[in-house]
Amino acid sequence: MEVAITRAKRGMMEEIPGNEEAAEPPASSQSPADVPHNMETEQMTATKYSIISRNGVGTTGKHLPLLVNLFVVVVNVPDTVFFQYSVSINFEDKRAVESKGIGRKVIDKLYQTYSSELGCKRFVYDGGKTLYTVGPLSLNKYEFKVLLELLEKSFTKRLKMMTTIVKGRQWILLFMNILPNTGIELTSSAYLPCLDVGKPKWPIYLPLELFSLVSLQWYTKVLSPMPRASLVEKSRQKPQDRIRILKSAVGNCYNDDPVLSSCGIFIEKQVSLIEGCVLETPKNIERPYTLIEEEPQLRKSNPVARVERMFDLLASKLNREPKLILCVLPERKHCDIYGPWKKKCLSEIGVVTQCIAPVKITDQYLTNVLLKINSKLGGINSLLTIEHSGHLPLIKDIPTMILGMDVSHNLPGRLDSPSITAVVGSRHWPLISRYRASVRMQASKEEMIDALYKPLENGSDDGIIRLQCNSVIAQFDNLIDCYNPYSYVHAYQHLGEVNVPKFTVIVAQKNHHTKLFLPNGPENVPPGTVVDLITHPRNYDFYMCAHAGMLGTSRPVHYHVLLDEIGFSADGLQNFIHSLSYVNQRSTIATSVVAPICYAHHAAAQMGQLLNLDDLTETGSSPASEGNIPIPELPMLHRNVRSSMFFC
């Protein structure tokens, strides 16, 4: 393997401690969303947006002490300069190494072999494309060749049961030409399937005796329901168990690390004690709900034919078009009838549907089902007093639209399948409980949401609050540059509007490792806990644990405020986010993430069920899949359900 180490340009990392000025973000190469051809082209001056700075911390709520799984790092480096280097690892044929875990092995082998060429200087490698040193290396660029012996090659393709795997003549040729040279006796192959180690169009079947199973492999495919449930159950840890593991783990000799000790970095061995606050729970106004039920039950091996027969039976028994169809599925999860059933109801017939597969019928289960049904039929399950009385902070007198966005990427095992993006928008201001969804397809693994522009039909808003889930921190600058209000400005100008609304952009990040604990109790932190003391020194972010953790240890959501033209105060924004966690019509309690983002996630997942992705290439087969798979079109929703909350 070939390894290239190149010093990063000045300003990217070479920063003397104490200098708090951030490097200028690189200019975005992406252009705004395309303007439809029927819109008059106008000369516009694009406004440059940047991530806003913090405007204060929250003060409302009951204060309480908290423990956090973050450790104080003492840095005593008055004269030390850190340097960043870019690392490129390639095979001899110039192909980039993309397999996980190989990078660290290559760098470890490199240091063992070429430490003298590097001046015996130690470094820190992040496992990807970045390497850090204390002080510069003697050269700005190095190129090394490393010989790394790979002992095993794993195949993780799922075994498929087949009636006839290899024809008799093919098996005889395989036995005569290949197997005698292996010296392995075949004992059970007549009763077991062979393993396919070829490509989708050119399968190569070999008997299982020729393979050995390597233990402790990372399985990257989709788990079936039972193993998934078992994995989730075993990975749950109560707060007291998790904090005990943290305290024992930090007792390791981190401070004996030569790199840390050489640059004067010391890590405390105790978890940090901070102060948080618990926001007051918003008050609900109870609303009644109604229900219309139909329960068709048919059995057929072919899911599509089964659905067609169900609707033929329904048409023969119903005198008028139903408002709702309740479908009882034979399996709890991943039922093969779910996708065809949803497609028939939402795309062809135009009627909302609720699928259930109860293992045990309880009052709570029935309550949750009724909540979903009522929302799909246009009802409101809960109403906050701030909606009813018009006391929303700062925006009570400003018509404001709340947008929730999420991108559903391909499942493990389908790396070439396209991503599904969903955007939900609030309706009937000042209500923040009713939403309508719009779902699109876009390129695989694309985190940024494209094609946001679409002419609005009725009215306009003076403010837009955009909430988006799980963007990578490194992409925040691109998010502001590429998806700033530029596309919304197009929509407003298309309507002939002069006043462009003010924007607030917030990103909710769930995939992080920060946990909060109570110092003197085994329970999870109370719902409504907010912490804004362990955050970015300049940018505007905070942690909020709005939900009550029932199982395991609660994980707070990390909210990043990238833009706030509306001008919320810290308390006002935190209470507004907290209120949005209580308006999810699928739940009787607060959810961990605000309702608009949850709705966008459910809309993308449900529309994904309408697609037939069986013909898309599976991963894992080889790096040989050539070309890009065309992005399929999503089925068009029926006009009767487009404006409904079908995703509940």
C-alpha positions in Angstrom: 0.0 0.0 0.0 1.1 3.6 -0.7 0.7 6.2 2.0 1.1 10.0 1.4 1.3 12.5 4.3 0.9 16.1 3.3 1.0 19.2 5.6 -2.3 21.1 5.7 -2.4 24.6 4.4 -1.8 27.4 6.9 -5.0 28.5 8.5 -6.8 25.1 8.4 -5.2 23.7 11.6 -1.9 25.4 12.3 -3.3 27.5 15.1 -1.5 28.8 18.2 -3.5 28.1 21.4 -5.3 31.2 22.7 -6.2 32.4 19.2 -10.0 32.1 19.2 -10.5 33.3 15.6 -11.9 30.6 13.5 -10.6 29.8 10.1 -12.5 31.3 7.2 -14.9 28.6 5.9 -14.2 27.5 2.3 -16.4 28.9 -0.4 -19.2 26.5 -1.4 -19.0 25.1 -4.8 -22.7 24.2 -4.9 -25.2 26.4 -6.6 -28.7 27.3 -5.4 -31.6 25.2 -6.4 -32.6 25.5 -10.1 -35.3 28.0 -10.9 -38.3 26.6 -12.9 -38.4 27.4 -16.6 -41.7 29.2 -16.2 -40.3 31.8 -13.8 -38.9 35.1 -15.1 -35.2 35.3 -14.6 -34.2 38.2 -12.3 -30.9 39.5 -11.4 -30.5 38.8 -7.7 -27.8 39.6 -5.2 -27.0 36.5 -3.2 -26.7 37.3 0.5 -23.7 35.7 2.3 -24.9 33.9 5.4 -22.7 32.6 8.2 -23.3 30.6 11.4 -24.5 33.0 14.1 -22.8 33.4 17.5 -24.5 32.7 20.8 -26.7 35.5 22.1 -26.9 34.4 25.8 -27.8 31.4 27.9 -31.2 30.2 29.3 -32.2 31.3 32.7 -35.8 29.9 33.2 -36.7 26.6 34.8 -35.7 24.8 37.9 -31.9 24.5 38.3 -30.4 21.2 39.3 -26.8 19.7 39.3 -25.9 17.1 36.7 -23.1 14.8 35.8 -22.0 14.6 32.2 -19.8 12.1 30.5 -17.3 14.8 29.5 -13.9 15.2 31.2 -12.0 18.4 31.8 -8.9 18.6 29.7 -6.2 20.9 31.1 -3.9 22.2 28.3 -0.7 23.9 29.5 1.0 24.6 26.2 2.0 28.3 26.1 4.6 27.8 23.3 3.4 24.6 21.6 2.1 24.7 18.0 0.0 21.8 16.7 0.2 20.8 13.0 -2.3 19.0 10.9 -1.4 16.7 8.0 -3.6 15.1 5.3 -3.2 11.3 4.9 -3.9 9.4 1.6 -3.8 5.6 1.6 -3.9 3.8 -1.7 -3.3 0.3 -3.1 -0.5 -0.3 -5.5 -2.9 0.2 -8.4 -3.8 3.7 -7.1 -7.2 2.6 -5.8 -8.1 4.4 -2.5 -8.4 2.2 0.6 -12.0 2.5 1.8 -12.3 -0.5 4.1 -12.9 0.4 7.7 -10.2 -0.4 10.2 -7.4 -0.8 7.7 -6.2 2.8 8.0 -5.0 2.4 11.6 -3.2 -0.9 10.8 -1.4 0.8 7.9 -0.4 3.8 10.0 0.8 1.6 12.9 2.9 -0.5 10.4 4.2 2.7 8.9 5.4 4.0 12.2 7.1 0.7 13.0 8.9 0.7 9.7 9.7 4.4 9.0 9.9 6.0 12.5 13.4 7.1 11.8 12.4 9.0 8.6 9.8 10.8 10.7 12.4 11.8 13.2 10.9 9.5 15.8 8.1 12.1 16.3 4.9 10.7 17.6 1.6 11.6 16.1 -2.2 11.1 16.5 -4.2 9.6 13.7 -8.0 9.9 13.5 -8.5 6.7 11.5 -9.5 8.7 8.4 -7.6 11.2 6.4 -6.1 13.4 9.1 -2.9 13.2 11.3 -1.8 15.6 14.0 1.7 16.3 15.5 3.2 18.5 18.1 5.6 20.6 16.2 6.2 20.1 12.4 7.7 17.1 10.7 11.0 17.7 8.9 9.3 17.7 5.5 6.0 19.0 4.3 5.2 15.9 2.3 6.1 12.2 2.6 5.4 9.1 0.5 5.8 5.6 1.9 5.1 2.1 0.8 3.8 -0.3 3.5 3.4 -4.0 3.2 0.3 -5.1 5.2 -0.6 -8.7 5.3 -4.3 -9.3 5.2 -5.0 -12.7 6.8 -8.7 -13.1 6.1 -11.2 -11.9 3.6 -14.8 -11.9 4.9 -17.9 -12.4 2.8 -21.1 -11.0 4.4 -23.5 -11.7 1.6 -26.7 -13.2 3.0 -27.2 -16.9 2.2 -30.2 -17.6 0.0 -32.1 -20.9 0.2 -32.5 -22.4 -3.3 -34.1 -25.5 -4.6 -31.3 -26.1 -7.2 -28.1 -24.3 -6.6 -25.6 -25.9 -9.1 -26.6 -28.2 -11.9 -25.1 -31.7 -11.9 -22.6 -31.2 -14.7 -21.4 -28.0 -13.2 -20.9 -29.7 -9.9 -18.9 -32.5 -11.5 -16.6 -30.1 -13.3 -16.1 -28.1 -10.0 -15.3 -31.3 -8.1 -12.8 -32.5 -10.8 -11.0 -29.3 -11.4 -10.9 -27.4 -8.1 -11.7 -29.5 -5.1 -9.0 -32.2 -5.4 -6.4 -29.4 -5.1 -7.8 -28.2 -1.7 -7.4 -31.4 0.2 -10.7 -30.8 1.9 -13.2 -33.6 2.2 -16.8 -32.7 1.5 -19.1 -34.1 4.1 -22.3 -32.0 4.4 -22.6 -30.1 1.2 -25.3 -32.3 -0.2 -27.7 -31.1 2.5 -26.6 -27.4 2.7 -26.7 -24.4 0.3 -23.4 -23.3 -1.3 -21.9 -19.9 -0.8 -22.0 -17.4 -3.6 -18.7 -15.5 -3.9 -19.3 -14.1 -7.3 -21.1 -11.1 -8.7 -24.8 -10.7 -9.1 -24.8 -11.5 -12.8 -21.9 -14.1 -12.6 -22.5 -16.2 -9.5 -19.7 -18.5 -8.2 -21.0 -21.2 -5.9 -18.6 -23.0 -3.6 -19.3 -25.7 -0.9 -19.2 -24.5 2.7 -16.4 -26.8 3.6 -14.0 -24.5 1.8 -14.6 -21.6 4.2 -14.0 -20.8 7.8 -16.1 -18.3 9.8 -14.1 -15.5 11.3 -15.4 -14.6 14.7 -16.4 -11.1 15.9 -17.1 -9.7 12.5 -19.1 -6.5 12.1 -22.3 -7.4 10.3 -23.4 -4.5 8.1 -26.6 -5.9 6.6 -30.2 -5.4 7.8 -31.0 -7.6 10.8 -34.2 -9.5 11.0 -36.7 -8.5 13.7 -35.7 -11.0 16.3 -31.9 -10.4 16.3 -32.6 -6.6 16.1 -34.8 -6.8 19.2 -32.2 -8.9 21.0 -29.4 -6.5 20.1 -31.4 -3.5 21.3 -32.2 -5.2 24.6 -28.6 -6.2 25.3 -27.2 -2.8 24.4 -29.4 -0.9 26.9 -27.7 0.3 30.1 -29.3 2.0 33.1 -27.7 5.3 34.1 -26.0 3.9 37.2 -24.4 1.1 35.1 -23.2 3.4 32.4 -21.7 5.9 34.8 -19.9 3.1 36.6 -18.4 1.9 33.3 -17.3 5.4 32.5 -15.5 5.9 35.8 -13.7 2.6 35.5 -12.7 3.3 31.8 -11.2 6.7 32.5 -9.0 5.1 35.1 -6.9 3.8 32.3 -3.5 5.5 31.8 -4.5 8.2 29.4 -2.2 10.7 31.1 0.7 8.3 30.6 0.3 8.6 26.8 3.6 10.0 25.5 1.9 12.4 23.0 -0.3 13.9 25.6 2.4 14.3 28.2 4.9 15.8 25.7 2.5 18.7 25.0 1.3 19.3 28.5 -2.3 17.9 28.1 -3.8 16.4 31.3 -7.3 14.7 31.4 -9.2 14.7 34.7 -10.3 11.3 35.9 -13.7 12.4 37.3 -16.8 13.1 35.2 -17.8 16.8 35.1 -20.3 18.3 37.4 -22.4 21.0 35.7 -25.6 22.9 36.3 -28.7 22.4 34.1 -32.3 23.5 34.3 -35.7 21.7 33.9 -38.3 23.6 31.9 -41.9 23.7 32.9 -44.1 21.2 31.0 -46.5 22.9 28.6 -50.2 22.5 29.4 -52.4 20.5 27.2 -56.0 21.2 26.1 -57.8 17.9 25.8 -59.6 17.2 22.5 -62.0 14.3 21.7 -61.4 12.0 18.8 -63.5 9.9 16.5 -62.9 6.6 14.7 -64.2 4.8 11.6 -63.0 1.2 11.3 -62.9 -1.4 8.6 -60.9 -4.7 9.2 -60.3 -6.7 6.0 -58.5 -10.0 6.4 -57.4 -12.1 3.4 -54.6 -14.6 2.9 -52.6 -15.1 -0.2 -49.0 -15.9 -0.9 -48.4 -13.1 -3.4 -48.5 -9.7 -1.5 -49.6 -7.7 -4.5 -52.4 -10.1 -5.4 -53.4 -10.3 -1.8 -53.9 -6.6 -1.6 -55.9 -6.5 -4.8 -58.2 -9.2 -3.5 -58.6 -7.3 -0.3 -59.8 -4.2 -2.1 -62.1 -6.3 -4.4 -63.7 -7.6 -1.2 -64.0 -4.2 0.3 -65.6 -2.7 -2.8 -68.2 -5.4 -2.8 -69.1 -4.8 0.8 -69.0 -1.0 1.1 -71.7 1.3 -0.2 -69.6 4.4 -0.1 -65.9 5.4 -0.1 -64.3 4.8 3.4 -62.6 7.5 5.3 -60.2 5.0 7.0 -59.1 1.4 6.5 -57.7 -0.5 9.5 -55.5 -3.3 8.4 -54.4 -6.0 10.8 -51.0 -7.4 9.7 -50.0 -11.0 10.3 -46.5 -9.9 11.4 -45.3 -7.2 13.7 -42.5 -5.8 11.6 -41.2 -6.1 8.1 -44.4 -7.7 6.8 -44.3 -8.1 3.0 -47.8 -6.9 2.6 -47.1 -3.5 4.2 -45.5 -1.8 1.2 -48.1 -2.9 -1.4 -50.9 -2.1 1.0 -49.7 1.5 1.6 -49.1 2.1 -2.1 -52.6 0.9 -2.9 -54.2 3.1 -0.2 -52.2 6.3 -0.5 -51.3 6.4 -4.2 -54.2 4.6 -6.0 -57.3 4.7 -3.9 -56.8 7.9 -1.9 -57.8 6.8 1.6 -55.8 7.0 4.8 -55.0 3.7 6.4 -53.7 2.4 9.8 -51.8 -0.9 10.0 -51.6 -2.7 13.3 -50.0 -6.0 14.4 -50.5 -6.2 18.1 -48.6 -8.9 20.1 -50.4 -7.9 23.3 -53.4 -5.5 23.3 -53.1 -3.0 26.1 -54.8 0.3 26.9 -51.6 2.2 26.0 -51.4 0.4 22.7 -55.0 1.2 21.8 -54.5 4.8 22.9 -51.5 5.2 20.6 -53.4 3.6 17.6 -56.3 6.0 18.2 -53.9 9.0 18.3 -52.5 8.1 14.9 -56.0 7.4 13.4 -57.4 10.7 14.7 -54.4 12.7 13.3 -54.8 11.0 9.9 -58.4 11.9 9.8 -57.7 15.6 10.4 -58.3 15.6 14.2 -56.1 17.3 16.8 -55.2 15.1 19.8 -53.6 17.7 21.9 -53.4 21.5 21.9 -50.9 23.5 23.9 -52.1 26.6 25.8 -49.5 28.7 23.9 -51.3 27.8 20.6 -54.8 28.4 22.0 -54.0 31.7 23.6 -51.6 32.9 20.9 -48.7 33.4 23.4 -45.9 31.8 21.3 -42.7 33.5 22.2 -41.7 36.5 19.9 -43.7 35.2 16.9 -47.3 35.4 18.4 -48.1 38.3 16.0 -46.1 37.1 13.0 -47.5 34.4 10.7 -44.7 31.8 10.8 -44.2 28.5 9.0 -42.3 25.7 10.8 -40.4 23.3 8.5 -39.1 19.9 9.6 -36.6 18.2 7.3 -35.0 14.7 7.3 -33.0 12.6 4.8 -33.5 8.8 4.9 -30.5 7.1 3.5 -30.3 3.7 2.1 -30.4 0.6 4.4 -27.3 -1.4 5.1 -26.8 -3.8 2.2 -28.2 -1.2 -0.4 -25.4 1.4 -0.7 -26.4 2.2 -4.3 -30.1 2.9 -3.6 -31.2 6.5 -3.6 -31.9 8.7 -0.5 -35.4 9.8 0.3 -35.9 13.4 1.5 -39.0 14.7 3.3 -40.0 18.2 4.3 -43.1 18.9 6.4 -44.6 22.4 6.9 -46.9 23.6 9.5 -50.5 24.7 8.6 -53.2 26.9 10.2 -51.0 29.3 12.1 -50.8 29.8 15.1 -51.2 26.0 15.5 -47.9 24.2 15.6 -49.5 20.7 15.6 -50.7 20.3 12.0 -48.3 19.6 9.1 -48.3 18.6 5.5 -45.4 16.6 3.9 -43.6 16.7 0.6 -41.3 13.8 -0.2 -38.6 13.6 -3.0 -35.9 11.2 -4.2 -32.3 12.3 -4.5 -28.8 10.9 -5.1 -27.5 8.2 -2.7 -25.8 9.3 0.5 -26.6 13.0 -0.3 -27.2 14.8 3.1 -28.1 18.2 1.6 -31.7 18.5 0.5 -32.0 19.8 -3.1 -34.9 21.2 -5.1 -36.5 23.1 -2.1 -38.1 25.6 -4.4 -41.7 25.1 -5.3 -44.2 28.0 -5.8 -46.6 28.4 -2.9 -50.3 28.3 -3.8 -52.0 30.4 -1.1 -50.6 33.2 1.0 -47.2 33.8 2.5 -45.5 33.9 5.8 -43.5 36.6 7.5 -41.2 34.1 9.3 -39.9 30.6 8.6 -38.4 28.3 11.2 -36.4 25.5 9.7 -35.5 22.4 11.7 -33.3 19.7 10.2 -32.0 16.4 11.6 -28.5 14.9 11.8 -26.4 17.0 9.6 -22.7 16.5 10.0 -21.1 19.4 11.9 -18.5 19.7 9.1 -21.4 20.4 6.7 -22.9 23.3 8.7 -21.2 25.9 6.6 -22.3 24.2 3.4 -25.8 24.0 4.7 -25.9 27.7 5.3 -24.3 28.5 1.9 -26.2 26.0 -0.2 -29.6 26.0 1.4 -29.9 29.6 2.7 -33.1 31.4 2.0 -32.1 31.8 -1.6 -34.5 29.1 -2.8 -37.3 30.5 -0.6 -36.7 34.0 -2.1 -37.3 32.4 -5.6 -40.7 31.2 -4.4 -41.7 34.6 -2.9 -40.6 36.5 -6.0 -42.6 34.1 -8.1 -45.7 35.1 -6.2 -44.9 38.8 -6.6 -44.1 39.2 -2.9 -41.8 42.1 -2.0 -41.1 41.4 1.6 -39.0 38.3 2.1 -39.6 36.5 5.4 -37.1 36.2 8.2 -35.5 32.8 8.7 -34.3 30.8 11.7 -32.4 27.6 10.9 -31.9 24.9 13.6 -30.2 21.5 13.3 -31.0 18.7 15.7 -28.1 16.2 16.2 -28.9 12.9 17.8 -25.8 10.9 17.0 -23.4 11.9 19.7 -22.0 10.5 22.9 -22.9 13.1 25.5 -25.0 11.7 28.4 -26.4 13.5 31.4 -26.8 11.9 34.9 -28.2 12.9 38.3 -25.4 13.1 40.9 -27.4 11.4 43.7 -29.9 9.1 42.1 -30.2 6.1 39.7 -32.9 7.7 37.6 -32.6 9.5 34.3 -32.6 13.3 34.2 -36.2 14.7 34.3 -37.9 15.7 31.1 -37.3 19.3 30.0 -33.6 19.3 31.1 -31.5 21.9 29.3 -27.8 22.4 29.4 -25.9 25.2 27.6 -22.6 25.2 29.5 -20.8 22.3 27.7 -21.1 23.8 24.2 -19.2 25.5 21.5 -17.2 28.5 22.8 -18.7 30.8 20.2 -21.5 29.1 18.1 -25.1 28.9 19.4 -25.9 25.4 20.6 -27.4 23.6 23.6 -28.5 20.2 24.8 -32.1 19.4 25.6 -33.6 16.2 27.1 -37.3 16.8 26.6 -38.5 13.3 27.0 -38.7 11.0 30.0 -36.3 8.1 29.5 -38.1 4.8 30.2 -35.3 2.4 29.2 -31.6 2.7 29.3 -29.9 6.1 29.6 -31.6 9.1 28.1 -29.6 10.8 25.3 -30.2 14.6 25.0 -30.6 16.1 21.5 -27.9 18.6 20.5 -29.5 21.6 18.9 -27.4 23.9 16.8 -28.8 27.4 15.9 -27.2 28.3 12.6 -29.2 31.3 11.7 -31.7 33.4 13.6 -33.1 36.5 11.8 -36.3 36.3 13.8 -34.2 37.1 16.9 -35.3 34.7 19.7 -33.9 35.1 23.1 -32.1 32.1 24.6 -35.1 31.4 27.0 -37.6 32.0 24.2 -36.0 29.6 21.8 -35.4 26.9 24.3 -39.0 27.0 25.5 -40.2 27.0 21.9 -38.2 23.9 21.1 -39.4 22.3 24.3 -43.0 23.0 23.2 -42.5 21.4 19.8 -41.5 18.2 21.6 -45.0 18.0 23.1 -47.1 18.4 19.9 -46.3 15.0 18.3 -49.8 13.6 17.6 -48.5 10.1 17.7 -47.6 10.3 21.4 -49.2 11.1 24.7 -45.9 12.3 26.2 -43.0 14.4 25.0 -40.7 13.0 22.3 -36.9 13.3 22.3 -36.8 15.2 19.0 -39.2 18.0 18.0 -42.4 16.9 16.2 -41.6 18.4 12.7 -38.4 16.4 12.4 -40.2 13.2 13.6 -42.9 13.8 11.0 -40.3 14.3 8.2 -38.6 11.0 9.3 -41.8 9.1 9.3 -42.9 10.5 5.9 -39.6 9.5 4.3 -39.8 6.0 5.8 -43.4 5.5 4.8 -42.9 6.6 1.2 -39.8 4.4 1.0 -42.1 1.4 1.6 -44.0 2.3 -1.6 -40.9 1.7 -3.7 -39.7 -1.7 -5.0 -36.0 -1.7 -4.3 -35.5 -5.4 -4.8 -33.9 -4.9 -8.2 -31.3 -2.4 -6.9 -27.8 -3.7 -6.6 -26.8 -5.0 -3.2 -23.6 -3.8 -1.7 -21.1 -6.1 -0.5 -20.9 -7.9 -3.8 -17.8 -6.2 -5.0 -16.4 -2.8 -5.7 -17.1 -3.7 -9.2 -20.5 -2.3 -9.6 -20.1 0.3 -12.4 -22.1 3.3 -13.1 -24.8 5.1 -11.1 -28.3 3.6 -10.6 -30.9 6.0 -12.0 -33.0 7.7 -9.3 -36.6 6.2 -9.5 -39.7 8.3 -9.2 -41.8 8.0 -6.1 -45.4 7.0 -6.6 -47.7 10.1 -6.7 -49.9 10.5 -3.7 -53.7 10.6 -4.3 -55.2 14.0 -4.1 -57.4 12.9 -1.2 -54.5 12.2 1.1 -51.8 14.7 0.0 -52.8 17.2 2.6 -53.4 14.7 5.3 -51.0 13.6 8.0 -50.7 10.2 6.4 -47.3 9.7 8.0 -48.6 9.6 11.6 
